[in-house]
């Protein structure tokens, strides 16, 4: 077990619960935030190894959170992956312009999350049961079924 920490910031409690169970079952430590302000505070307190960030959240949206994380020397190297219902090419482009390291669209399947964790070296590798591959095009993570 690597014991890496992943912050999941989403205002939907069902999404937080689902993603946290999947990631905890593969050996990751999960930190949860229900809005943008709480996400920033948890980043400062816990120094996660990866942030999964919804875009539309109360208090502060994901774009604002991403820009703040990436603007500070002590947090700028934390990878951020947007996970949102907003999935047009413009949405992906705008998310990457905010400093994100990846972008995946909801709904997210278990295999996609596991593959994403392997891509960011938070787990050794994705099990063969997860037949997904990560493709990179202009810095954007796209996870596709094989």
C-alpha positions, 0 to 999 in steps of 0.5 A: 500500500502506498498510503497516498492521499486523495482529496475529493471535493464535490458538493454531491454527497453521493459522489463523494461517498462513491468515489471515496469507497472505490479509492479507499478499497485500492489503498488510498487515504481519502480526504473529503470536502463539500465545497470549494472553501473547504477544499482549499482548507483541506489542501493546506491542512493535509497536503494531498497527493492528488485533488479530484475537483468538481467545477460547480460547487458552492462557496467557491467553484472548482476553477477558483480553487484550482487557480488558488492551489496552482498559484502557491509555491507550496501547493502548485505541484499537487495534481488536480483533475477536474471531474464534472458534468461539464464535458464539452470541448470548451469546458475541458479547454477552460479547465486545463487553462485554469491549471488542471492536470487532467479532466474526466467527465461524470459519470465516472466508472470504477475502472476510470478512477483506478486507471487515473490513480495508476496514471498519477502513480498513486497505485502501482498499476490498474488491475487487468479487470479494468480495461481502460487506457489513459490517453494524453492529448495536449495535456488532457487526460482522457480515459477510454474503454479498451 
